[in-house]
Amino acid sequence: MNTTPADLEITATTAKGNEYKVVVYVDPFPGEVGTKRIYETCGKCGGQGVVNYGNITFATRNGEDRWCFDCNGSGKTSALVSSLRQTARRQAKAQTQRNADAADFAAEAPAREAAKLEADHEAALREEARREAKPKGFLGDPGARVRNLNAKVTLIRSWEAEGFYGQRELRYLVKFDVLGKSAVWFTSNPGSLEEGQFVSLTGTVKNTNNREGEDQTVLTRCLTK
């Protein structure tokens, strides 16, 4: 028995002007009365009436019972012809709608791809602009002593780390804006510094790097006042 309607070569056009295939309902039981009951082998137990795989259906006093609930142990399932016809109509209608949706989706694929390419291009431009806006240049070469720089504290972050003798202690990252250039200082004692504070900064250039497009001067042995 086959309740799936046959596909006929009939097409229609969606509201967006895209052609799709219409699935026409075909009576799976032509000439049969709607009250006739159709029987077929149970798909779950294969006609055995019991399920010999998966979890145990339920336990009884005398052991385990794997009785198939889909066919109530008979090995057969049944349905009225009228119900099977209704199922076939629903399948035809649902498949036709899927075909229409797929036609519209396929037709819109070039527009979606173009929109994605445009969005990716704009995102790349924004990222490039963000990186270009990052501070450029360093305060000096590694080993150089820089003195009495007009600096603003832009960031202070702390975390716990293991000390020299194994004890836990706080470490700090202090970030400065020095006349448009970025400097960072890793220390265990930032003193009374606060974000937004302007200071006169003296320190030794430990090294230089570029972090996410931002030139940074790493300082050590810093003094602020």
CORURTA-V104491 format. One record per residue. N is the residue number from 1. PHI is phi in whole degrees, -180 to 180 (none if undefined). PSI is psi in radians with two decimals (none if undefined). OMEGA is omega in whole degrees, 0 to 359 (none if undefined). Layout:
BEGIN
n->N phi->PHI psi->PSI omega->OMEGA
n->N phi->PHI psi->PSI omega->OMEGA
END
This chain:
BEGIN
n->1 phi->none psi->2.39 omega->181
n->2 phi->-131 psi->1.99 omega->182
n->3 phi->-96 psi->0.00 omega->179
n->4 phi->-81 psi->2.19 omega->183
n->5 phi->-66 psi->2.59 omega->179
n->6 phi->-72 psi->2.59 omega->177
n->7 phi->-89 psi->2.07 omega->176
n->8 phi->-102 psi->2.66 omega->183
n->9 phi->-80 psi->1.24 omega->177
n->10 phi->-123 psi->2.30 omega->181
n->11 phi->-120 psi->2.80 omega->176
n->12 phi->-143 psi->3.10 omega->182
n->13 phi->-123 psi->2.35 omega->179
n->14 phi->-73 psi->3.00 omega->178
n->15 phi->-63 psi->-0.37 omega->179
n->16 phi->-93 psi->0.10 omega->175
n->17 phi->85 psi->0.33 omega->181
n->18 phi->-105 psi->2.36 omega->183
n->19 phi->-81 psi->2.45 omega->178
n->20 phi->-144 psi->2.86 omega->181
n->21 phi->-88 psi->2.31 omega->177
n->22 phi->-93 psi->2.23 omega->176
n->23 phi->-93 psi->1.99 omega->184
n->24 phi->-90 psi->2.37 omega->177
n->25 phi->-64 psi->2.31 omega->175
n->26 phi->-125 psi->2.24 omega->181
n->27 phi->-60 psi->2.06 omega->181
n->28 phi->-72 psi->-0.30 omega->181
n->29 phi->-136 psi->1.20 omega->182
n->30 phi->-60 psi->2.36 omega->177
n->31 phi->85 psi->-0.19 omega->180
n->32 phi->-85 psi->2.57 omega->176
n->33 phi->-76 psi->2.64 omega->184
n->34 phi->-67 psi->-0.37 omega->183
n->35 phi->-87 psi->-0.04 omega->179
n->36 phi->-72 psi->2.44 omega->181
n->37 phi->-101 psi->2.28 omega->181
n->38 phi->-104 psi->2.27 omega->181
n->39 phi->-110 psi->2.52 omega->175
n->40 phi->-151 psi->2.86 omega->182
n->41 phi->-65 psi->2.38 omega->180
n->42 phi->-62 psi->2.25 omega->181
n->43 phi->-76 psi->-0.34 omega->183
n->44 phi->-83 psi->-0.81 omega->184
n->45 phi->-103 psi->-0.06 omega->180
n->46 phi->68 psi->0.45 omega->179
n->47 phi->88 psi->0.06 omega->183
n->48 phi->-85 psi->-0.40 omega->183
n->49 phi->84 psi->-0.19 omega->178
n->50 phi->-131 psi->2.70 omega->180
n->51 phi->-105 psi->2.05 omega->185
n->52 phi->-103 psi->0.54 omega->178
n->53 phi->-151 psi->2.87 omega->177
n->54 phi->74 psi->-2.82 omega->182
n->55 phi->-70 psi->2.69 omega->178
n->56 phi->-65 psi->2.37 omega->180
n->57 phi->-61 psi->-0.95 omega->173
n->58 phi->-165 psi->2.85 omega->182
n->59 phi->-104 psi->2.48 omega->176
n->60 phi->-118 psi->3.07 omega->181
n->61 phi->-63 psi->-0.58 omega->185
n->62 phi->-95 psi->0.03 omega->179
n->63 phi->148 psi->-2.54 omega->184
n->64 phi->-109 psi->2.39 omega->179
n->65 phi->-117 psi->2.13 omega->180
n->66 phi->-108 psi->0.63 omega->180
n->67 phi->-57 psi->2.32 omega->182
n->68 phi->-82 psi->2.10 omega->181
n->69 phi->-81 psi->-0.32 omega->180
n->70 phi->-66 psi->-0.68 omega->181
n->71 phi->-114 psi->0.16 omega->182
n->72 phi->56 psi->0.58 omega->176
n->73 phi->81 psi->0.05 omega->183
n->74 phi->-87 psi->-0.33 omega->184
n->75 phi->82 psi->-0.01 omega->181
n->76 phi->-129 psi->2.55 omega->170
n->77 phi->-119 psi->2.74 omega->183
n->78 phi->-144 psi->2.78 omega->177
n->79 phi->-156 psi->2.65 omega->177
n->80 phi->-73 psi->2.60 omega->177
n->81 phi->-57 psi->-0.69 omega->180
n->82 phi->-61 psi->-0.68 omega->179
n->83 phi->-68 psi->-0.72 omega->180
n->84 phi->-67 psi->-0.61 omega->176
n->85 phi->-66 psi->-0.72 omega->179
n->86 phi->-63 psi->-0.71 omega->177
n->87 phi->-62 psi->-0.74 omega->180
n->88 phi->-63 psi->-0.68 omega->178
n->89 phi->-64 psi->-0.78 omega->180
n->90 phi->-62 psi->-0.71 omega->180
n->91 phi->-64 psi->-0.73 omega->180
n->92 phi->-63 psi->-0.78 omega->181
n->93 phi->-65 psi->-0.75 omega->181
n->94 phi->-66 psi->-0.73 omega->180
n->95 phi->-67 psi->-0.64 omega->177
n->96 phi->-62 psi->-0.74 omega->179
n->97 phi->-66 psi->-0.68 omega->177
n->98 phi->-63 psi->-0.69 omega->178
n->99 phi->-63 psi->-0.73 omega->180
n->100 phi->-65 psi->-0.78 omega->180
n->101 phi->-63 psi->-0.71 omega->180
n->102 phi->-65 psi->-0.64 omega->179
n->103 phi->-64 psi->-0.78 omega->178
n->104 phi->-65 psi->-0.72 omega->181
n->105 phi->-63 psi->-0.76 omega->180
n->106 phi->-66 psi->-0.67 omega->181
n->107 phi->-67 psi->-0.50 omega->182
n->108 phi->-89 psi->-0.04 omega->183
n->109 phi->-58 psi->-0.81 omega->179
n->110 phi->-60 psi->-0.67 omega->180
n->111 phi->-67 psi->-0.69 omega->178
n->112 phi->-64 psi->-0.73 omega->180
n->113 phi->-65 psi->-0.72 omega->179
n->114 phi->-64 psi->-0.72 omega->179
n->115 phi->-64 psi->-0.69 omega->179
n->116 phi->-65 psi->-0.75 omega->179
n->117 phi->-62 psi->-0.70 omega->179
n->118 phi->-65 psi->-0.75 omega->180
n->119 phi->-64 psi->-0.72 omega->179
n->120 phi->-64 psi->-0.68 omega->180
n->121 phi->-65 psi->-0.78 omega->179
n->122 phi->-64 psi->-0.68 omega->178
n->123 phi->-64 psi->-0.69 omega->178
n->124 phi->-65 psi->-0.67 omega->178
n->125 phi->-66 psi->-0.71 omega->179
n->126 phi->-64 psi->-0.71 omega->180
n->127 phi->-66 psi->-0.70 omega->178
n->128 phi->-64 psi->-0.72 omega->178
n->129 phi->-65 psi->-0.67 omega->179
n->130 phi->-64 psi->-0.74 omega->180
n->131 phi->-69 psi->-0.64 omega->179
n->132 phi->-66 psi->-0.51 omega->180
n->133 phi->-78 psi->-0.19 omega->180
n->134 phi->-68 psi->2.66 omega->178
n->135 phi->-58 psi->2.44 omega->180
n->136 phi->-121 psi->2.56 omega->176
n->137 phi->95 psi->2.79 omega->182
n->138 phi->-120 psi->2.86 omega->182
n->139 phi->-82 psi->-0.26 omega->180
n->140 phi->167 psi->3.11 omega->178
n->141 phi->-84 psi->2.71 omega->178
n->142 phi->-53 psi->2.32 omega->182
n->143 phi->97 psi->-0.31 omega->182
n->144 phi->-73 psi->2.52 omega->176
n->145 phi->-100 psi->2.07 omega->178
n->146 phi->-105 psi->2.45 omega->189
n->147 phi->-131 psi->2.49 omega->170
n->148 phi->51 psi->0.86 omega->178
n->149 phi->-86 psi->2.41 omega->176
n->150 phi->-76 psi->1.93 omega->188
n->151 phi->-132 psi->2.68 omega->176
n->152 phi->-119 psi->2.30 omega->177
n->153 phi->-76 psi->2.01 omega->183
n->154 phi->-103 psi->-0.34 omega->183
n->155 phi->-158 psi->2.41 omega->171
n->156 phi->-133 psi->2.13 omega->178
n->157 phi->-129 psi->2.55 omega->181
n->158 phi->-130 psi->2.72 omega->175
n->159 phi->-156 psi->2.82 omega->179
n->160 phi->-90 psi->2.41 omega->178
n->161 phi->-143 psi->2.86 omega->179
n->162 phi->-82 psi->2.25 omega->181
n->163 phi->-79 psi->-3.11 omega->184
n->164 phi->-61 psi->-0.61 omega->182
n->165 phi->-100 psi->0.28 omega->177
n->166 phi->91 psi->-0.13 omega->180
n->167 phi->-79 psi->2.75 omega->177
n->168 phi->-86 psi->2.36 omega->179
n->169 phi->-146 psi->2.80 omega->180
n->170 phi->-83 psi->2.42 omega->172
n->171 phi->-118 psi->2.64 omega->184
n->172 phi->-128 psi->2.51 omega->168
n->173 phi->-112 psi->2.12 omega->177
n->174 phi->-115 psi->2.24 omega->181
n->175 phi->-115 psi->2.39 omega->182
n->176 phi->-121 psi->2.58 omega->167
n->177 phi->-105 psi->1.97 omega->182
n->178 phi->-110 psi->1.57 omega->179
n->179 phi->52 psi->0.83 omega->177
n->180 phi->89 psi->-0.08 omega->177
n->181 phi->-108 psi->2.60 omega->186
n->182 phi->-100 psi->2.38 omega->177
n->183 phi->-137 psi->2.51 omega->179
n->184 phi->-128 psi->2.61 omega->181
n->185 phi->-137 psi->2.12 omega->176
n->186 phi->-99 psi->2.16 omega->187
n->187 phi->-150 psi->2.80 omega->174
n->188 phi->-99 psi->-0.07 omega->181
n->189 phi->-148 psi->1.62 omega->180
n->190 phi->-82 psi->0.05 omega->181
n->191 phi->69 psi->-2.42 omega->183
n->192 phi->-101 psi->0.36 omega->181
n->193 phi->-63 psi->2.53 omega->176
n->194 phi->-135 psi->2.63 omega->177
n->195 phi->-61 psi->2.37 omega->182
n->196 phi->91 psi->-0.13 omega->182
n->197 phi->-79 psi->2.44 omega->174
n->198 phi->-96 psi->2.32 omega->183
n->199 phi->-138 psi->2.89 omega->169
n->200 phi->-98 psi->2.08 omega->191
n->201 phi->-110 psi->2.29 omega->173
n->202 phi->-128 psi->2.39 omega->180
n->203 phi->-169 psi->3.05 omega->179
n->204 phi->-110 psi->2.32 omega->179
n->205 phi->-72 psi->2.02 omega->179
n->206 phi->-84 psi->-0.84 omega->174
n->207 phi->-165 psi->3.07 omega->178
n->208 phi->-129 psi->2.65 omega->178
n->209 phi->-155 psi->3.07 omega->175
n->210 phi->-126 psi->2.10 omega->182
n->211 phi->-117 psi->1.93 omega->180
n->212 phi->53 psi->0.79 omega->177
n->213 phi->86 psi->-0.02 omega->182
n->214 phi->-108 psi->2.13 omega->174
n->215 phi->-70 psi->2.29 omega->180
n->216 phi->-130 psi->2.39 omega->173
n->217 phi->-103 psi->2.09 omega->180
n->218 phi->-91 psi->2.12 omega->183
n->219 phi->-106 psi->2.71 omega->173
n->220 phi->-139 psi->2.91 omega->179
n->221 phi->51 psi->0.92 omega->185
n->222 phi->-88 psi->2.57 omega->171
n->223 phi->-127 psi->2.37 omega->178
n->224 phi->-128 psi->2.57 omega->176
n->225 phi->-155 psi->none omega->none
END
